[in-house]
């Protein structure tokens, strides 16, 4: 089963750790291995390394 992706600006469906899966614009995420803690209802931020919109997945 594929990981469910969440886009920058969407709200986290549940508490947990999330990581960047890919950038919305298709750019490289090779340097982006940051994991963030999110609480349910918090908005997903831009990528911490590129500050661009990103797709996040549960870590």
Secondary structure, DSSP 8 states (H G I E B T S, - for coil): -----EETTSB-SSSEEEEEEEETT----TT---EEEE-TT-B----TTT-S-EEEEE-
